Amino acid sequence: MEANLNLYHIFYTVAKTGNISLAAKELYISQPAVSKSVAKLEAVLDTTLLQRSSRGVTLTPEGSLLTKQLESAFASISYGEEQLRKINGLGIGQITIGVSTTLCKYVLLPYLKKFIQENPHIRVSIACQPTMETIQNLINGSIDIGLIGETQDSKGLSFLPVMEIQDEFVTTKRYLENLSTRLDTDIRHLYENNHAAIWKEGTFLMLHEENISRMYIDAYLKQEAIFLSQLIEISTMDLLIEFAKIDMGIACVIGNFVEKELAEETLIKLPLATPIPARKIGFAWKNQTNPTTPVHKFQNFISSHQECHP
């Protein structure tokens, strides 16, 4: 037979008050119930803990030893309860978000700025990683939230779209001028009519083929029977944009993230016979009935702050 926490609590109360009657009043139980509980604890421990007399009770050496240990134990419990109340009151906790470098910079940061302002006591950890890794980590539970592109490979996950993105092929006027010179073709004809020579002779800057965005574009090119003969793979969207701006070639980028460059004509869009279908990005999390308080707060936040996207 093992002693339960309630028996220890009753004994500790008797030890603090030094009186069965006072302990009973503090515990809101009868004196016989207190005496019976102490006797039961002594039987379980096979040790005499209290010396009883008409003037009250005194602790045996064994009782004093146990009381000191219980004092530390119950202080730890009280501290834990206090911390839980603080967590619930202030919203203290931690949340881990998985996101690609591109989406972190262009989409997540505006959300984080407002979320942290509203929830300053929640610690946010960011795991910058490819989208496929984010999806896998959501499924195995190593991260709480993911910012991903909508995909069919996200079974078991809830997905809340927050914006629609449009992939575009962009380049510079100078690059097209240079390309038209090499091809001995009028640039307006080359640009306005999406001349097949662009696909055959142009240098295309693309993300690595394991990237979700690259997979999406590869599917589009296959459907349109377009083959890129000169291809340079780049690791990040930011580098794609920067390399395109220095006339290295035609980059496939997310148009939403180069609006300033397009407005200033630092970059120009390559007209497409068939536009690339738009796609959605959003926050995802593993389907579960009891998310932690910080995760629940973030879920509610993004549901009510969809205006945060660029």
N, C-alpha and C positions, 0 to 999 in steps of 0.2 A: 504494500500500500504506500502511495506517495502523498505528500502534503501538497495541497493546492495553494495558490497565492492568497486566497481569502483567509486561510488559517494563519499564515504568516502575518497578514495585515492585522488580524485581531490580536495576535500576540504582541505585535509591535505597538499597537495602541495601548494595551495593558502596560507594557514596559514604559512607555512615555508618561502615562498618567499615574502609574504606581498604584492603581486602584481598579478593581473589577467593576465597581459601580460607575465610576467616572468613564471608564472605557465603554461600558454599555450605553451610557447617554451619548457619548460622542459617535458611536457606531449605529445608534438607533436600533439596538437589539436588546433582548433581555439579559439580565445578569447570568441566569443559568446557561443561556446560549454561549455567552463569553467563556464561562468556566468549562463548558463541554468542549468548545473549540480548542482551548489551550491544552486541555487534557488529551485531546485527540492528537494534537501536534507533538506533545511529549511522547505519546505512544508510538507515533510514526518514527520519531527520531531516537526513541529508546533513551531519552535523556530528561532529567528534571530541569525545567527552565525557571520555575518560580517557587519561592518559599512562601506559603500562605500563612497568615496570622490574623488575629482579630483587628489589627491595625492596618491591614492591607497586604500587599505582596512585595517581596523583594526578589531581585534577580539572583540566580545562582551564577557561579563563574561561567558556566556554559550558556546561561541565559544572557549574560552581559556580552559574551562573544558574539552570539547570534544577533543581538540587538544592534551592535556596531555594524555588522555586515548588512543587516536589513536597512539601517539608516542610510547607508550608501546606495543600496539597491532602490529604495523608494525615492531617494533624491534624484536618481537617474531617471526613474519613471516620471517623476514630476517635471523634470527638465524636458524630457521627450514630449510630454503632453503640452508643455508651454511652447516648444518649438513648432508642434503641429498647429496649435492655435495661431501662432505667428505666421506660419506658412499659409494657413487658410485666410487669415486676415489681410496679409500684405500681398498674397499671391506669389510667395517665394517658391522657386523651383527651377527646373532646367529643361530645355528643349533642344533637340539636335535636328538640324535641317540639312538635308542633302540636296545639292544643286550643282549644276555645271557652272564653270567660270563665267560663261556668257550670260546665262540667266541670272546669276548672282549679281553681276554688275548692272544689267539693264532692267531687271524686273524685281528681284528680291529686295534690294536696298531701300527703295521707297516704302515697301511694306514694313521692313525692319525698323526704319526710322520712326514711323508712327506707332508701331507695336511697342517698342521700347519706351517711347514717351508715355504711353498709357500703362505699361507694365514694367516699371523700372527695376523691380526686384526679381524678375525672371531672367535667369542666365541663358543666353542663346549661344549655342555652338554651331558652327558652320562646317560641313564636310563638303569641300569642293571636289567633285568627282563626275565622271561621265554619267549620263542619264541611265544607262543600263545598270550600272553599279548602284545608283540610287534606288532603282526599282527593286533590285535584289536585296539591298539592305533594308528597305521598307518591309519586304516580305519576311525576312529573317528577324526583324525587330531590332536591329542595331541602330536605327535612326527613327525619329518620330514622325517627321514630315519631309516630303520631297517636293521640289518644284520641277516639274517634268513636262515634256510634250505629251499630248494625248497619244496613247499607243494601245494596241490590242494585247500587248504582253503584260498588262497590269491587272491580271485576275486577282481577286481578293483584296483589291485596293479601292478606296473611295477616291473619286477625282472631282475637284471643283475647278472648272475653267475660270480663268481670270482675264484672259485677253486672247485675241486672235492675231496670229502673226502671218506675214506674207514673205515668202522667200523670193529673192530677186537676183538676177545676174547684173552686176554693176561694174563699171570701168571708168576710164577717163577719156575725154575727147582726144587728148594727145595720143593715148594708146591706139584708139581707132584710126586716128590720122596716120600713125606709123604703120598700122596693119594695112590700111588702104594703099599706102605707098608701096609696101612690099607686094601686095596683090595686084597693083596697077588697076585699082577699082575706085570709082568715085565714092567718097565717104558717105554721101547721103544715100546712095543706093545700098551700100554695105550696111548702114545703120537702120534705115527706115524699112527695108525689106527683109531684114534678118537673113542676109545672104548665107547660103550654106557654107561658104568659105570661112565664115567666122568660126563655126563649129570645127571645121577641118583644120584650119591654120592658126586659130587663136590659141593663146596660152590661158588655161583655166586654172584658177586657184580654188581649191576645195578643201573642206575638212577631211580628216582621216576617215576611211571607209567604215570603221566600226562605230562612228558617231551616228546618233539617231537622225540628226538633220541630214547628214550625208546619205544615209539609207533612204530617206524620204526623197531626196533629189535624184538619187540613182534610179529609183522606181519611176519617177516622172520622165527622166531621160530615156529609159527603156521603153516606156509606153509611147513616147514621141519618136522612137527610132532615131535618137540622136546619139552619136558616138563622139566622145572627146578624145582627140588623138594626142593632144599635148596637155598634160595634167601635172600640176604641182600640188602636193598635199601639205596643208598647214595645220598646226595643232590647235589654234584658237581662232574664234571669230574676230577678235580685236586685230590679230595679225593679218587675217584676210583683208580686213578693211584698210589697214595701213599699207599693205603691199599693193593693193589696188590703187591707192591714192598716189603711189610713186610710179605708176605706169608699168607695173610688172605684168599685168594681164587682166582677165575678166574674172571677178570673184563672185562666188555664190554666197550671198549673205542674207540675213534677215532684214528686210527693208525697213521695218519699224525702228531699227537701231542705227540707221544711216539717214534719217530724215533731214538732219541738219546739213549733211554733206550733199544730199540731193537738192535741197532748197538752194544751197550756195553754188550748185553745179560743180563742186569739187569732184563729185562722182555723178555719173549718168546711168540710167537704166538701159539695159539691152532689151529692145522690144522682143517679145516672144509671140510666135504664132498662136500658141495655146498657153495662157497664163498658168503658172504653177498654182494648184489649189491651195487656198489658205488652210492653216491648221491651228489648233488650239493648244495653249499651254496653261497649266494650272497647278494647284497644290494637291498632293495626294497623301493618303495615310492608310495604314492597314485597318481593315474592318475589325473593330473590336467594340465590345459593349461598355467597357470602363476605361476610357483614356485618362491619363493623369490630368490633374487640374491645369498645369501649364499648357499641355497639348489641347485640352478642351477650350481654354481661353484663346489660343491661337486659331483654332478652327472657327470659333465664333467671330474672332476679329476679321479673318479674311472673308468670311461670309458677308460681313457688313461694311467692308472697306475695299470693294472691288474698283473704286476709283483711283487706287494707289498706282496702278500701272502707268507707264509712260504715255 
